[in-house]
C-alpha cells in the first residue's frame, strides 16, 4: 500500500500537491507551481 504525502509551498504554506513517497524515508522536496504565489516555489513534504 502506497503512502500519499502532502507537498506544501515553503513560501505561503499552502498545501498544493499530493505525492507518492515510495520506499523513501527522506522528505520530498520539489519545485512546482504554487497557485497561491502564482509562481514556481519549493514544495516540501509535510511532517
Ligand atoms: Zn505558495
PDB file of the backbone (N, CA, C, O) and the ligand in Angstrom, with CONECT records:
HET     ZN  A 101       1
ATOM      1  N   UNK A   1       0.832  -1.202   0.000  1.00  0.00           N
ATOM      2  CA  UNK A   1       0.000   0.000   0.000  1.00  0.00           C
ATOM      3  C   UNK A   1       0.867   1.252   0.000  1.00  0.00           C
ATOM      4  O   UNK A   1       1.783   1.399   0.809  1.00  0.00           O
ATOM      5  N   UNK A   2       0.558   2.127  -0.908  1.00  0.00           N
ATOM      6  CA  UNK A   2       1.394   3.329  -1.029  1.00  0.00           C
ATOM      7  C   UNK A   2       0.907   4.440  -0.115  1.00  0.00           C
ATOM      8  O   UNK A   2      -0.284   4.593   0.153  1.00  0.00           O
ATOM      9  N   UNK A   3       1.841   5.174   0.328  1.00  0.00           N
ATOM     10  CA  UNK A   3       1.540   6.265   1.248  1.00  0.00           C
ATOM     11  C   UNK A   3       1.561   7.597   0.511  1.00  0.00           C
ATOM     12  O   UNK A   3       2.563   7.939  -0.118  1.00  0.00           O
ATOM     13  N   UNK A   4       0.490   8.339   0.577  1.00  0.00           N
ATOM     14  CA  UNK A   4       0.470   9.657  -0.039  1.00  0.00           C
ATOM     15  C   UNK A   4       0.977  10.698   0.928  1.00  0.00           C
ATOM     16  O   UNK A   4       0.660  10.674   2.117  1.00  0.00           O
ATOM     17  N   UNK A   5       1.756  11.601   0.411  1.00  0.00           N
ATOM     18  CA  UNK A   5       2.277  12.666   1.253  1.00  0.00           C
ATOM     19  C   UNK A   5       1.879  14.021   0.673  1.00  0.00           C
ATOM     20  O   UNK A   5       1.731  14.177  -0.539  1.00  0.00           O
ATOM     21  N   UNK A   6       1.717  14.959   1.536  1.00  0.00           N
ATOM     22  CA  UNK A   6       1.313  16.299   1.105  1.00  0.00           C
ATOM     23  C   UNK A   6       2.545  17.155   0.865  1.00  0.00           C
ATOM     24  O   UNK A   6       3.464  17.202   1.683  1.00  0.00           O
ATOM     25  N   UNK A   7       2.540  17.832  -0.280  1.00  0.00           N
ATOM     26  CA  UNK A   7       3.628  18.761  -0.590  1.00  0.00           C
ATOM     27  C   UNK A   7       3.141  20.182  -0.344  1.00  0.00           C
ATOM     28  O   UNK A   7       2.124  20.617  -0.884  1.00  0.00           O
ATOM     29  N   UNK A   8       3.886  20.880   0.474  1.00  0.00           N
ATOM     30  CA  UNK A   8       3.457  22.211   0.887  1.00  0.00           C
ATOM     31  C   UNK A   8       4.436  23.274   0.415  1.00  0.00           C
ATOM     32  O   UNK A   8       5.651  23.099   0.494  1.00  0.00           O
ATOM     33  N   UNK A   9       3.888  24.374  -0.077  1.00  0.00           N
ATOM     34  CA  UNK A   9       4.709  25.504  -0.515  1.00  0.00           C
ATOM     35  C   UNK A   9       5.468  26.072   0.681  1.00  0.00           C
ATOM     36  O   UNK A   9       4.889  26.320   1.739  1.00  0.00           O
ATOM     37  N   UNK A  10       6.771  26.272   0.499  1.00  0.00           N
ATOM     38  CA  UNK A  10       7.588  26.768   1.603  1.00  0.00           C
ATOM     39  C   UNK A  10       7.413  28.268   1.823  1.00  0.00           C
ATOM     40  O   UNK A  10       7.831  28.808   2.847  1.00  0.00           O
ATOM     41  N   UNK A  11       6.792  28.932   0.853  1.00  0.00           N
ATOM     42  CA  UNK A  11       6.634  30.384   0.948  1.00  0.00           C
ATOM     43  C   UNK A  11       5.325  30.763   1.642  1.00  0.00           C
ATOM     44  O   UNK A  11       5.321  31.523   2.611  1.00  0.00           O
ATOM     45  N   UNK A  12       4.211  30.220   1.132  1.00  0.00           N
ATOM     46  CA  UNK A  12       2.911  30.611   1.680  1.00  0.00           C
ATOM     47  C   UNK A  12       2.269  29.503   2.516  1.00  0.00           C
ATOM     48  O   UNK A  12       1.205  29.697   3.104  1.00  0.00           O
ATOM     49  N   UNK A  13       2.917  28.355   2.561  1.00  0.00           N
ATOM     50  CA  UNK A  13       2.453  27.211   3.357  1.00  0.00           C
ATOM     51  C   UNK A  13       1.173  26.583   2.843  1.00  0.00           C
ATOM     52  O   UNK A  13       0.525  25.803   3.541  1.00  0.00           O
ATOM     53  N   UNK A  14       0.814  26.929   1.617  1.00  0.00           N
ATOM     54  CA  UNK A  14      -0.358  26.307   1.020  1.00  0.00           C
ATOM     55  C   UNK A  14      -0.033  24.856   0.664  1.00  0.00           C
ATOM     56  O   UNK A  14       1.066  24.549   0.201  1.00  0.00           O
ATOM     57  N   UNK A  15      -0.991  23.984   0.883  1.00  0.00           N
ATOM     58  CA  UNK A  15      -0.797  22.566   0.555  1.00  0.00           C
ATOM     59  C   UNK A  15      -1.329  22.310  -0.846  1.00  0.00           C
ATOM     60  O   UNK A  15      -2.539  22.228  -1.056  1.00  0.00           O
ATOM     61  N   UNK A  16      -0.419  22.184  -1.797  1.00  0.00           N
ATOM     62  CA  UNK A  16      -0.810  22.185  -3.202  1.00  0.00           C
ATOM     63  C   UNK A  16      -0.829  20.816  -3.872  1.00  0.00           C
ATOM     64  O   UNK A  16      -1.597  20.598  -4.809  1.00  0.00           O
ATOM     65  N   UNK A  17      -0.011  19.913  -3.413  1.00  0.00           N
ATOM     66  CA  UNK A  17       0.136  18.656  -4.144  1.00  0.00           C
ATOM     67  C   UNK A  17       0.150  17.458  -3.213  1.00  0.00           C
ATOM     68  O   UNK A  17       0.488  17.547  -2.032  1.00  0.00           O
ATOM     69  N   UNK A  18      -0.226  16.355  -3.789  1.00  0.00           N
ATOM     70  CA  UNK A  18      -0.064  15.083  -3.087  1.00  0.00           C
ATOM     71  C   UNK A  18       0.871  14.227  -3.924  1.00  0.00           C
ATOM     72  O   UNK A  18       0.670  14.056  -5.126  1.00  0.00           O
ATOM     73  N   UNK A  19       1.883  13.697  -3.279  1.00  0.00           N
ATOM     74  CA  UNK A  19       2.871  12.878  -3.973  1.00  0.00           C
ATOM     75  C   UNK A  19       2.900  11.500  -3.344  1.00  0.00           C
ATOM     76  O   UNK A  19       2.429  11.286  -2.227  1.00  0.00           O
ATOM     77  N   UNK A  20       3.462  10.585  -4.088  1.00  0.00           N
ATOM     78  CA  UNK A  20       3.639   9.242  -3.540  1.00  0.00           C
ATOM     79  C   UNK A  20       5.072   9.082  -3.097  1.00  0.00           C
ATOM     80  O   UNK A  20       6.007   9.296  -3.868  1.00  0.00           O
ATOM     81  N   UNK A  21       5.229   8.711  -1.869  1.00  0.00           N
ATOM     82  CA  UNK A  21       6.565   8.517  -1.318  1.00  0.00           C
ATOM     83  C   UNK A  21       6.851   7.026  -1.274  1.00  0.00           C
ATOM     84  O   UNK A  21       6.599   6.363  -0.268  1.00  0.00           O
ATOM     85  N   UNK A  22       7.378   6.507  -2.370  1.00  0.00           N
ATOM     86  CA  UNK A  22       7.619   5.076  -2.480  1.00  0.00           C
ATOM     87  C   UNK A  22       8.968   4.695  -1.911  1.00  0.00           C
ATOM     88  O   UNK A  22      10.016   5.066  -2.440  1.00  0.00           O
ATOM     89  N   UNK A  23       8.922   3.969  -0.853  1.00  0.00           N
ATOM     90  CA  UNK A  23      10.146   3.400  -0.269  1.00  0.00           C
ATOM     91  C   UNK A  23      11.182   4.459   0.058  1.00  0.00           C
ATOM     92  O   UNK A  23      12.372   4.165   0.170  1.00  0.00           O
ATOM     93  N   UNK A  24      10.728   5.672   0.206  1.00  0.00           N
ATOM     94  CA  UNK A  24      11.671   6.732   0.544  1.00  0.00           C
ATOM     95  C   UNK A  24      11.387   7.238   1.942  1.00  0.00           C
ATOM     96  O   UNK A  24      10.241   7.478   2.322  1.00  0.00           O
ATOM     97  N   UNK A  25      12.444   7.392   2.682  1.00  0.00           N
ATOM     98  CA  UNK A  25      12.270   7.893   4.037  1.00  0.00           C
ATOM     99  C   UNK A  25      12.666   9.363   4.140  1.00  0.00           C
ATOM    100  O   UNK A  25      12.327  10.062   5.095  1.00  0.00           O
ATOM    101  N   UNK A  26      13.397   9.801   3.117  1.00  0.00           N
ATOM    102  CA  UNK A  26      13.769  11.213   3.110  1.00  0.00           C
ATOM    103  C   UNK A  26      12.580  12.066   2.722  1.00  0.00           C
ATOM    104  O   UNK A  26      11.688  11.618   2.002  1.00  0.00           O
ATOM    105  N   UNK A  27      12.574  13.275   3.195  1.00  0.00           N
ATOM    106  CA  UNK A  27      11.497  14.180   2.828  1.00  0.00           C
ATOM    107  C   UNK A  27      11.636  14.628   1.382  1.00  0.00           C
ATOM    108  O   UNK A  27      12.725  14.933   0.897  1.00  0.00           O
ATOM    109  N   UNK A  28      10.496  14.655   0.720  1.00  0.00           N
ATOM    110  CA  UNK A  28      10.481  15.069  -0.679  1.00  0.00           C
ATOM    111  C   UNK A  28      10.558  16.596  -0.763  1.00  0.00           C
ATOM    112  O   UNK A  28       9.959  17.321   0.031  1.00  0.00           O
ATOM    113  N   UNK A  29      11.315  17.045  -1.750  1.00  0.00           N
ATOM    114  CA  UNK A  29      11.414  18.484  -1.986  1.00  0.00           C
ATOM    115  C   UNK A  29      11.409  18.712  -3.490  1.00  0.00           C
ATOM    116  O   UNK A  29      12.313  18.264  -4.195  1.00  0.00           O
ATOM    117  N   UNK A  30      10.397  19.404  -3.974  1.00  0.00           N
ATOM    118  CA  UNK A  30      10.275  19.599  -5.414  1.00  0.00           C
ATOM    119  C   UNK A  30       9.916  21.043  -5.740  1.00  0.00           C
ATOM    120  O   UNK A  30       9.294  21.752  -4.948  1.00  0.00           O
ATOM    121  N   UNK A  31      10.332  21.451  -6.936  1.00  0.00           N
ATOM    122  CA  UNK A  31      10.000  22.783  -7.401  1.00  0.00           C
ATOM    123  C   UNK A  31       8.762  22.694  -8.280  1.00  0.00           C
ATOM    124  O   UNK A  31       8.829  22.198  -9.405  1.00  0.00           O
ATOM    125  N   UNK A  32       7.640  23.170  -7.774  1.00  0.00           N
ATOM    126  CA  UNK A  32       6.385  23.102  -8.508  1.00  0.00           C
ATOM    127  C   UNK A  32       5.674  24.439  -8.466  1.00  0.00           C
ATOM    128  O   UNK A  32       5.985  25.328  -7.674  1.00  0.00           O
ATOM    129  N   UNK A  33       4.703  24.535  -9.360  1.00  0.00           N
ATOM    130  CA  UNK A  33       3.934  25.778  -9.415  1.00  0.00           C
ATOM    131  C   UNK A  33       2.998  25.879  -8.217  1.00  0.00           C
ATOM    132  O   UNK A  33       2.258  24.946  -7.906  1.00  0.00           O
ATOM    133  N   UNK A  34       3.048  27.012  -7.563  1.00  0.00           N
ATOM    134  CA  UNK A  34       2.113  27.298  -6.480  1.00  0.00           C
ATOM    135  C   UNK A  34       1.036  28.231  -7.012  1.00  0.00           C
ATOM    136  O   UNK A  34       1.328  29.286  -7.577  1.00  0.00           O
ATOM    137  N   UNK A  35      -0.203  27.826  -6.822  1.00  0.00           N
ATOM    138  CA  UNK A  35      -1.313  28.613  -7.366  1.00  0.00           C
ATOM    139  C   UNK A  35      -1.562  29.879  -6.554  1.00  0.00           C
ATOM    140  O   UNK A  35      -2.065  30.879  -7.065  1.00  0.00           O
ATOM    141  N   UNK A  36      -1.210  29.812  -5.321  1.00  0.00           N
ATOM    142  CA  UNK A  36      -1.412  30.971  -4.458  1.00  0.00           C
ATOM    143  C   UNK A  36      -0.346  32.037  -4.709  1.00  0.00           C
ATOM    144  O   UNK A  36      -0.644  33.228  -4.799  1.00  0.00           O
ATOM    145  N   UNK A  37       0.906  31.580  -4.820  1.00  0.00           N
ATOM    146  CA  UNK A  37       2.004  32.508  -5.129  1.00  0.00           C
ATOM    147  C   UNK A  37       1.995  32.882  -6.614  1.00  0.00           C
ATOM    148  O   UNK A  37       2.555  33.903  -7.013  1.00  0.00           O
ATOM    149  N   UNK A  38       1.357  32.048  -7.413  1.00  0.00           N
ATOM    150  CA  UNK A  38       1.348  32.206  -8.867  1.00  0.00           C
ATOM    151  C   UNK A  38       2.761  32.203  -9.431  1.00  0.00           C
ATOM    152  O   UNK A  38       3.105  32.995 -10.308  1.00  0.00           O
ATOM    153  N   UNK A  39       3.567  31.291  -8.905  1.00  0.00           N
ATOM    154  CA  UNK A  39       4.954  31.160  -9.342  1.00  0.00           C
ATOM    155  C   UNK A  39       5.476  29.793  -8.915  1.00  0.00           C
ATOM    156  O   UNK A  39       4.870  29.098  -8.100  1.00  0.00           O
ATOM    157  N   UNK A  40       6.600  29.438  -9.484  1.00  0.00           N
ATOM    158  CA  UNK A  40       7.228  28.202  -9.038  1.00  0.00           C
ATOM    159  C   UNK A  40       7.900  28.422  -7.698  1.00  0.00           C
ATOM    160  O   UNK A  40       8.647  29.379  -7.495  1.00  0.00           O
ATOM    161  N   UNK A  41       7.611  27.505  -6.793  1.00  0.00           N
ATOM    162  CA  UNK A  41       8.187  27.591  -5.462  1.00  0.00           C
ATOM    163  C   UNK A  41       8.622  26.199  -5.030  1.00  0.00           C
ATOM    164  O   UNK A  41       8.174  25.189  -5.573  1.00  0.00           O
ATOM    165  N   UNK A  42       9.485  26.172  -4.061  1.00  0.00           N
ATOM    166  CA  UNK A  42       9.879  24.885  -3.494  1.00  0.00           C
ATOM    167  C   UNK A  42       8.759  24.347  -2.621  1.00  0.00           C
ATOM    168  O   UNK A  42       8.250  25.038  -1.738  1.00  0.00           O
ATOM    169  N   UNK A  43       8.391  23.121  -2.881  1.00  0.00           N
ATOM    170  CA  UNK A  43       7.369  22.462  -2.073  1.00  0.00           C
ATOM    171  C   UNK A  43       8.048  21.348  -1.289  1.00  0.00           C
ATOM    172  O   UNK A  43       8.806  20.551  -1.841  1.00  0.00           O
ATOM    173  N   UNK A  44       7.768  21.309  -0.024  1.00  0.00           N
ATOM    174  CA  UNK A  44       8.357  20.274   0.818  1.00  0.00           C
ATOM    175  C   UNK A  44       7.269  19.381   1.392  1.00  0.00           C
ATOM    176  O   UNK A  44       6.124  19.787   1.594  1.00  0.00           O
ATOM    177  N   UNK A  45       7.677  18.165   1.640  1.00  0.00           N
ATOM    178  CA  UNK A  45       6.760  17.213   2.238  1.00  0.00           C
ATOM    179  C   UNK A  45       6.357  17.657   3.624  1.00  0.00           C
ATOM    180  O   UNK A  45       7.186  18.069   4.437  1.00  0.00           O
ATOM    181  N   UNK A  46       5.084  17.564   3.870  1.00  0.00           N
ATOM    182  CA  UNK A  46       4.575  17.920   5.188  1.00  0.00           C
ATOM    183  C   UNK A  46       4.997  16.863   6.199  1.00  0.00           C
ATOM    184  O   UNK A  46       5.221  15.708   5.835  1.00  0.00           O
ATOM    185  N   UNK A  47       5.107  17.252   7.468  1.00  0.00           N
ATOM    186  CA  UNK A  47       5.507  16.411   8.613  1.00  0.00           C
ATOM    187  C   UNK A  47       6.964  16.039   8.652  1.00  0.00           C
ATOM    188  O   UNK A  47       7.398  15.340   9.567  1.00  0.00           O
TER     189      UNK A  47
HETATM  190 ZN    ZN A 101       2.936  29.450  -2.339  1.00  0.00          ZN
END
